[in-house]
Amino acid sequence: MKVLERLGRRRLDPDHILTPELARSLSGLSREIGRQLGLIVDRSGQVELLLVGDHRSIMIPGLPQSRTAGGRLRGLRCVHTQLGNEGLTQDDFMDLLFLRLDLMSVLEVDPEGWPGKLHSAHLSPGTMGEQQEAAGGAESRSWIELPPHQVSRKSDQLRELISSLEAEFTRLRPVREVDRGRDRAILVSVSSAPRRAAEESMAELAELAASAEVMVLAEVIQRRDKINPRFILGRGKLGEIMLQALQLNANLLIFDQELNPSQVRSITDHTEMRVIDRTQLILDIFARRALSREGRLQIEMAQLKYMLPRLGVRDDALSRLTGGIGGRGPGETRLEIDRRRTRDRLTKLAAKLKAVSKERYRRRERRRKKDVPVLSLVGYTNAGKSTLLNALTGSDILAEDQLFATLDPTSRRLRFPEEMEVIITDTVGFIRHLPAELLQAFKATLEELGEADVLIHVVDISNPRFAEHIKVVEDLLRELELDQLPRLTVFNKVDLVADGQWVREEAQRYDALPVSALDQETLPPLLERARHAVLK
């Protein structure tokens, strides 16, 4: 024990990986106790941790995170003994990647307890290796192995090596945009679907990220027949993403799939980066865009419903100390308090939204008494509904070329040429895999659709995925039990499509009206068709 304590208090020469004296001490003691021994050393040569493993392996505990921000190397290196001559193992390389160590070194120990060759490797700041598409495929060469050598008094020039590595990582990283308040993200998709479908979903995720003002640095798609229940993707691919984040100075991973709490925790622990999924990204966009009191209530309710099951993932510092009746530790107490407060808040929000729903019902009653027909615009997000509403009514509602630019429902009066007046409303746009929490929270708003005399389904015909968007909207209308309402399909943004003949053929196929919300001359046929639909 005293020998171990002395090893833990040693200070190494910053230019040496190991000195001959320390190598003999480590190897002799390691052979004597039949276990691997390791040291975590900082750049000044101070031993931060002494590790004791078993005969075959060694476990590195949680390390300080003071240098992990901004994609930097950690400023720590690991050297451990090995009771054989295997050299660096796959576990060593994974620790090097996931912990962002300056260096990983393995010292061979011969049967007599004498030090053998020293094997070392560091991360490669160069180009990422070839991406592997096969499930569980081999990892790319994200590291560089140094030539094995005997420990000697000759300087390893370690400080110079690490300085050059960090300089190269810095050179490869772009300008520090993260300091300007923008997140820098790598988008990740893991799917068993065909690659084309995965690419389309990834393209939409990139649009969502842009709407959230996130800078997308890279996109990673991995197809797997079986999803890893812990990390979603393979550990090797996760290691590649780690190195890519280091090279690109990324600080955020966004997954296209919904992650459960344990998966978020596992990925965060291994990458030490912020991790969110598609649902959380959409909720964040909604939270940014909601302006009305009702919209904010709905978003807060959706966020709390999303967070509630994730409160069950306790921090290690709040772990249960004792069990049984009357013996609950502070971790569980804190957890139950958080859950109770969240449920109480949800109950209050539900009551407020119920009151809002009653107010909407009274407004609808007044409209019905006046016998004013209602047209409701529905469609995929960014199909141009708000722009069309502005064009038809001469309004100035916010309309931008991004997903979920407007969330709050808007109603305007529209007068047909025959002096007939209607109410035209715009609601939140739909999207594939719309989070269930959002759909539930926005039911008070979507009730407006149920009172419509005609639904106008606005489609962005310039989007190559327009057919899939139509299906998503129709499926959601069916889920909301609104598919029986009269419906008028409008192909918007025809001005962005060069092939007019193709547009006419598709319009005939879907029984749709081709229009451009930016061209008033294309709107009269829509007004006439809408008037006939209302009078039926």
C-alpha positions in Angstrom: 0.0 0.0 0.0 2.8 2.4 0.9 4.5 1.7 -2.5 1.2 2.5 -4.3 0.9 5.8 -2.3 4.5 6.7 -3.3 3.7 6.0 -7.0 0.6 8.3 -6.7 2.8 11.1 -5.4 5.4 10.9 -8.1 6.0 13.8 -10.6 7.3 12.9 -14.0 9.5 14.9 -16.4 7.0 16.6 -18.8 9.1 15.6 -21.7 9.1 11.9 -20.8 6.3 9.4 -21.2 8.0 7.3 -18.5 11.3 7.3 -16.8 13.3 4.0 -16.4 13.0 4.2 -12.6 9.2 4.6 -12.7 8.9 1.9 -15.4 10.7 -0.6 -13.2 8.6 0.3 -10.2 5.4 0.0 -12.1 6.2 -3.2 -13.9 7.7 -4.9 -10.8 4.7 -4.1 -8.6 2.2 -5.0 -11.3 3.7 -8.4 -11.7 3.9 -8.9 -7.9 0.1 -8.2 -7.4 -0.9 -9.8 -10.7 -2.9 -6.7 -11.7 -2.5 -3.9 -14.3 -1.5 -0.5 -12.8 -2.0 2.8 -14.5 -1.3 6.5 -14.0 -3.2 9.6 -15.2 -0.7 12.3 -15.6 -1.2 16.0 -16.4 1.0 18.1 -18.7 3.2 19.3 -15.9 4.1 15.7 -15.1 1.9 15.5 -11.9 0.3 12.2 -11.3 -3.4 12.9 -10.9 -4.7 9.4 -10.4 -3.3 5.9 -9.7 -5.4 3.2 -11.3 -5.5 -0.5 -10.2 -7.2 -2.9 -12.5 -7.3 -6.7 -12.8 -5.1 -9.1 -14.7 -6.6 -8.3 -18.1 -7.8 -4.7 -18.1 -8.0 -1.4 -16.3 -10.9 1.0 -15.8 -10.5 4.8 -16.1 -13.0 6.6 -13.9 -14.6 10.0 -14.6 -12.0 12.6 -15.3 -12.0 16.4 -14.8 -13.8 18.3 -17.6 -12.1 21.6 -17.3 -10.4 21.4 -20.8 -13.1 19.6 -22.7 -15.0 22.7 -23.9 -14.5 23.8 -27.4 -13.2 20.5 -28.7 -9.8 20.7 -26.9 -7.7 17.7 -25.8 -8.1 17.0 -22.1 -4.6 17.8 -21.0 -4.2 14.4 -19.4 -2.5 11.2 -20.6 -2.7 7.6 -19.4 0.0 5.0 -19.1 -0.7 1.6 -17.8 1.0 -1.8 -17.5 0.1 -4.9 -19.4 1.0 -8.4 -18.1 1.8 -9.7 -21.6 2.8 -8.4 -25.0 -0.5 -7.4 -26.6 0.4 -3.8 -27.0 -2.5 -1.2 -27.4 -5.9 -2.9 -27.4 -9.2 -1.7 -28.8 -10.3 -0.6 -25.3 -7.2 1.6 -25.1 -8.1 3.3 -28.5 -11.7 3.8 -27.4 -10.6 5.4 -24.1 -8.2 7.6 -26.1 -11.1 8.7 -28.3 -13.9 9.1 -25.8 -11.8 10.8 -23.1 -9.8 13.0 -25.6 -6.6 12.1 -23.9 -3.3 13.6 -25.0 -1.7 10.2 -25.2 -2.4 6.6 -24.4 0.6 4.4 -23.5 0.9 0.7 -22.6 4.0 -0.7 -20.9 4.7 -4.5 -21.4 5.7 -6.5 -18.3 7.7 -9.6 -18.8 7.3 -12.8 -16.6 10.1 -11.6 -14.3 8.5 -8.2 -13.7 10.9 -6.2 -15.9 9.6 -3.5 -18.2 9.3 -4.4 -21.9 8.4 -2.2 -24.8 6.3 1.0 -24.4 3.4 1.4 -26.9 1.8 4.8 -27.4 -0.8 6.4 -29.6 -2.4 9.8 -30.0 -5.5 11.2 -31.8 -5.1 12.0 -35.5 -5.9 15.6 -36.3 -6.0 14.8 -40.0 -8.8 13.9 -42.3 -11.4 11.5 -41.0 -11.0 7.9 -42.1 -13.3 6.3 -44.6 -16.8 6.0 -43.1 -18.0 2.4 -42.5 -21.6 1.7 -43.5 -21.9 -1.9 -42.3 -23.5 -2.3 -39.0 -20.9 -2.7 -36.4 -18.2 -2.2 -39.0 -14.6 -1.6 -38.3 -13.6 1.7 -36.9 -11.7 4.2 -39.1 -8.1 5.0 -38.2 -8.8 8.0 -35.9 -5.5 7.7 -34.1 -1.7 7.4 -34.9 0.5 4.8 -33.2 4.0 5.7 -32.3 6.8 3.1 -32.9 7.2 0.9 -29.8 10.4 1.4 -27.9 12.3 0.6 -24.7 12.0 3.1 -21.9 15.2 5.1 -21.7 16.6 8.4 -20.4 16.4 9.9 -23.8 13.7 12.6 -24.0 10.5 11.7 -25.8 9.9 15.4 -26.6 6.4 14.9 -25.3 5.5 18.6 -24.7 6.5 19.4 -28.3 4.4 16.5 -29.6 1.3 17.6 -27.7 1.7 21.2 -28.6 2.0 20.4 -32.3 -1.2 18.2 -32.0 -3.2 21.0 -30.4 -1.9 23.5 -33.0 -3.0 21.2 -35.8 -6.4 20.7 -34.3 -6.8 24.4 -34.0 -5.7 25.0 -37.6 -8.3 22.5 -38.8 -11.1 24.1 -36.8 -12.9 26.9 -38.4 -13.4 30.4 -36.9 -14.7 30.3 -33.3 -18.4 30.9 -34.2 -19.4 29.3 -30.9 -18.2 32.3 -29.0 -20.8 34.3 -30.9 -23.6 32.5 -29.2 -24.4 29.9 -31.9 -24.4 26.2 -31.3 -22.2 24.2 -33.7 -23.8 20.8 -34.3 -23.2 17.4 -35.9 -26.4 15.8 -37.1 -26.7 12.0 -36.5 -29.2 9.6 -38.0 -29.3 5.9 -37.2 -31.9 4.0 -39.2 -32.8 0.6 -40.6 -34.8 2.4 -43.4 -33.4 2.7 -47.0 -30.7 5.2 -47.3 -32.8 7.6 -49.5 -35.4 7.8 -46.7 -32.7 8.4 -44.1 -31.2 11.2 -46.3 -34.6 12.9 -46.7 -35.2 12.8 -43.0 -31.7 14.1 -42.4 -32.3 17.0 -44.9 -35.4 18.0 -42.9 -33.4 17.7 -39.6 -30.9 20.2 -41.1 -33.8 22.6 -41.9 -35.0 22.3 -38.3 -31.5 23.0 -37.1 -31.4 26.1 -39.3 -34.7 27.3 -37.9 -33.3 27.0 -34.4 -30.3 29.1 -35.5 -27.9 26.1 -35.1 -24.8 25.9 -37.4 -24.7 22.5 -38.9 -21.0 21.3 -39.4 -21.5 17.7 -40.5 -24.1 15.0 -41.1 -23.6 11.4 -40.2 -25.9 8.6 -41.3 -25.5 5.0 -40.2 -27.7 2.2 -41.4 -28.1 -0.6 -38.9 -30.3 -3.7 -38.9 -30.4 -3.5 -35.2 -30.3 -0.4 -33.1 -27.8 -0.3 -30.3 -30.0 0.0 -27.2 -27.4 1.9 -25.3 -25.7 4.3 -27.8 -28.2 4.0 -30.8 -25.1 3.7 -33.1 -22.0 1.6 -32.8 -19.2 2.6 -30.4 -16.8 2.8 -33.3 -19.0 5.2 -35.2 -19.5 7.2 -32.0 -15.7 7.4 -31.6 -15.5 8.8 -35.2 -18.1 11.4 -34.4 -16.1 12.3 -31.2 -13.0 13.0 -33.3 -14.9 14.8 -35.9 -16.4 17.1 -33.2 -12.9 17.7 -31.9 -11.7 18.7 -35.4 -14.7 20.9 -36.2 -15.0 22.5 -32.8 -18.6 21.1 -32.4 -20.4 21.4 -29.1 -23.7 19.7 -29.8 -25.0 16.4 -31.2 -28.5 16.3 -32.6 -30.1 12.9 -33.3 -32.8 12.4 -35.8 -34.3 9.6 -33.7 -36.1 10.2 -30.4 -33.7 9.1 -27.6 -34.8 7.7 -24.3 -33.3 9.1 -21.1 -30.7 6.3 -20.6 -29.5 6.7 -24.2 -29.0 10.5 -23.7 -27.1 9.8 -20.5 -24.9 7.1 -22.1 -24.0 9.2 -25.2 -23.4 12.3 -23.0 -21.1 10.4 -20.6 -19.0 9.0 -23.5 -18.8 12.1 -25.7 -19.0 14.8 -23.0 -21.1 16.9 -25.4 -24.6 18.2 -25.2 -27.0 15.7 -26.8 -30.6 16.4 -27.9 -33.0 14.6 -30.2 -35.4 15.6 -32.9 -38.3 16.1 -30.5 -36.3 18.4 -28.2 -35.2 20.4 -31.2 -38.8 20.9 -32.3 -39.8 21.9 -28.8 -37.0 24.4 -28.7 -38.1 26.0 -32.0 -41.7 26.2 -30.7 -40.6 27.8 -27.5 -38.7 30.5 -29.5 -41.6 31.2 -31.9 -44.7 31.2 -29.6 -45.8 34.7 -29.0 -49.4 34.5 -27.7 -50.2 33.6 -24.1 -52.0 30.5 -25.4 -49.0 29.4 -27.5 -46.6 29.8 -24.6 -48.9 27.7 -22.3 -49.1 25.0 -24.9 -45.3 24.9 -25.4 -44.6 24.8 -21.7 -47.1 21.9 -21.3 -45.4 20.0 -24.1 -41.9 20.6 -22.7 -43.0 19.5 -19.2 -44.6 16.3 -20.6 -41.4 15.6 -22.5 -39.2 16.3 -19.4 -41.3 14.3 -16.8 -40.1 10.8 -17.7 -36.5 12.1 -18.0 -36.6 13.2 -14.3 -36.2 9.5 -13.5 -32.6 9.6 -14.6 -30.9 10.6 -11.3 -27.5 12.2 -11.0 -25.0 9.9 -9.2 -24.8 12.6 -6.5 -28.4 12.1 -5.8 -28.4 8.3 -5.6 -30.5 6.6 -3.0 -28.6 6.1 0.2 -30.9 3.7 1.9 -34.0 1.8 0.9 -37.3 0.8 2.4 -40.2 2.6 4.2 -38.9 5.5 6.3 -35.4 5.2 4.9 -35.4 7.1 1.6 -32.3 9.0 0.8 -32.0 12.6 -0.4 -31.7 11.5 -4.0 -35.2 10.0 -4.1 -36.6 12.9 -2.1 -35.3 15.4 -4.6 -36.5 13.3 -7.5 -40.0 13.1 -6.0 -40.1 16.8 -5.3 -39.2 17.6 -8.9 -41.8 15.1 -10.2 -44.5 16.5 -7.9 -43.8 20.1 -8.9 -43.8 19.2 -12.6 -47.2 17.4 -12.2 -48.6 20.3 -10.2 -47.5 22.7 -13.0 -49.0 20.5 -15.7 -52.3 20.5 -13.8 -52.3 24.3 -13.6 -51.4 24.6 -17.3 -54.2 22.2 -18.3 -56.7 24.3 -16.3 -55.5 27.5 -18.0 -55.7 25.9 -21.5 -59.2 24.6 -20.7 -60.2 28.2 -20.0 -58.6 29.3 -23.3 -60.5 26.5 -25.1 -63.8 27.9 -23.6 -62.9 31.4 -24.8 -62.3 30.0 -28.3 -65.6 28.1 -28.2 -67.4 31.3 -27.3 -65.8 33.1 -30.3 -66.8 30.3 -32.6 -70.3 30.5 -31.3 -70.5 34.2 -32.2 -69.2 33.4 -35.6 -71.8 30.7 -36.1 -74.6 33.0 -35.0 -73.5 35.5 -37.7 -73.4 32.6 -40.1 -69.9 33.5 -41.4 -68.2 30.5 -43.2 -64.7 29.5 -42.1 -61.8 28.5 -44.3 -58.8 26.9 -42.5 -55.4 26.7 -44.1 -53.5 23.5 -43.3 -50.4 21.9 -44.6 -46.8 20.9 -44.0 -44.6 23.5 -42.3 -43.0 26.0 -44.6 -45.6 25.3 -47.4 -46.4 29.0 -47.6 -49.6 29.2 -45.6 -48.9 32.5 -44.0 -47.8 34.1 -47.2 -50.9 32.9 -48.9 -53.1 34.3 -46.1 -51.3 37.6 -46.5 -51.9 37.6 -50.3 -55.6 36.8 -50.0 -56.4 39.2 -47.2 -53.8 42.0 -47.6 -52.5 41.3 -44.2 -48.9 41.6 -42.9 -48.5 38.3 -40.9 -44.9 37.2 -40.3 -43.9 34.8 -43.1 -40.4 33.5 -43.5 -38.7 30.7 -45.5 -38.1 28.5 -42.5 -39.8 25.7 -40.6 -42.4 26.8 -38.0 -41.9 30.5 -38.7 -45.4 31.1 -37.2 -47.1 29.1 -34.5 -50.0 31.2 -33.2 -53.3 30.7 -35.0 -54.4 33.7 -37.0 -57.8 34.7 -38.4 -58.6 37.3 -41.0 -61.7 38.3 -42.9 -61.8 37.6 -46.6 -64.3 39.1 -49.0 -65.1 37.3 -52.2 -65.8 39.3 -55.4 -69.5 38.5 -55.1 -69.6 40.5 -51.8 -69.6 37.2 -49.8 -67.5 37.4 -46.6 -65.7 34.5 -44.9 -63.2 34.0 -42.1 -59.8 32.5 -43.2 -57.6 31.0 -40.5 -54.0 29.9 -40.4 -52.8 27.2 -37.9 -49.5 25.6 -36.9 -47.8 23.6 -39.7 -47.5 19.9 -39.6 -44.3 17.8 -39.8 -43.5 14.1 -39.9 -43.0 12.5 -36.5 -44.7 15.4 -34.9 -44.0 14.9 -31.1 -47.0 13.4 -29.3 -46.6 16.0 -26.6 -47.0 18.8 -29.1 -50.0 17.3 -30.8 -51.7 16.9 -27.4 -50.8 20.4 -26.2 -52.0 22.0 -29.4 -55.4 20.3 -29.4 -57.0 23.5 -28.1 -55.7 25.3 -31.2 -56.4 22.5 -33.6 -60.1 22.5 -32.5 -60.4 25.5 -34.8 -60.0 23.1 -37.7 -63.0 21.1 -36.6 -65.2 24.2 -37.0 -64.0 24.9 -40.6 -66.5 24.7 -43.5 -63.6 23.9 -45.9 -59.9 23.0 -45.3 -57.5 24.4 -47.8 -54.5 22.0 -47.9 -51.5 24.1 -49.0 -48.6 22.1 -50.6 -45.2 23.3 -51.5 -44.9 21.8 -55.0 -41.3 23.0 -55.3 -40.2 20.6 -52.6 -39.0 17.3 -54.1 -40.7 15.5 -51.1 -44.1 17.1 -51.6 -45.9 13.7 -52.1 -44.6 12.5 -48.7 -45.6 15.9 -47.1 -49.2 15.4 -48.5 -49.3 11.9 -46.9 -48.1 13.3 -43.5 -50.8 16.0 -43.5 -53.5 13.5 -44.5 -52.5 11.0 -41.8 -52.5 13.7 -39.1 -55.9 15.0 -40.2 -57.1 11.4 -40.0 -55.7 11.1 -36.5 -57.4 14.3 -35.5 -60.7 13.0 -37.0 -60.8 15.9 -39.5 -60.5 13.8 -42.7 -64.2 14.0 -43.4 -64.3 17.8 -43.8 -64.4 19.2 -47.3 -60.9 19.8 -48.6 -59.4 21.9 -51.3 -55.8 21.2 -52.3 -53.5 24.0 -53.5 -50.1 23.6 -55.0 -48.2 26.7 -53.9 -44.8 28.1 -55.1 -45.3 27.1 -58.7 -43.0 30.1 -59.6 -40.1 28.0 -58.2 -40.7 25.1 -60.6 -39.3 25.4 -64.1 -41.4 22.6 -65.7 -44.9 24.1 -66.0 -46.2 21.0 -67.8 -45.1 18.7 -65.0 -46.9 21.0 -62.5 -50.1 20.8 -64.5 -49.9 17.1 -64.7 -49.4 16.7 -60.9 -52.2 19.2 -60.3 -54.5 17.1 -62.4 -53.4 14.0 -60.6 -54.1 15.4 -57.1 -57.1 17.6 -58.2 -55.2 20.6 -57.0 -55.0 24.3 -58.0 -51.5 25.6 -58.9 -50.9 29.0 -57.5 -48.1 31.3 -56.4 -48.8 33.3 -53.2 -46.4 35.9 -54.6 -48.4 36.3 -57.8 -51.8 37.8 -57.4 -52.8 36.8 -61.0 -52.8 33.1 -60.0 -55.2 33.6 -57.1 -58.7 34.2 -58.7 -59.2 30.5 -59.6 -58.5 29.7 -56.0 -61.1 32.2 -54.7 -63.7 30.9 -57.1 -63.1 27.3 -56.2 -63.2 28.2 -52.4 -66.5 30.1 -52.9 -68.1 27.1 -54.6 -66.9 24.8 -51.9 -68.4 27.0 -49.2 -71.8 27.3 -51.0 -72.1 23.5 -51.4 
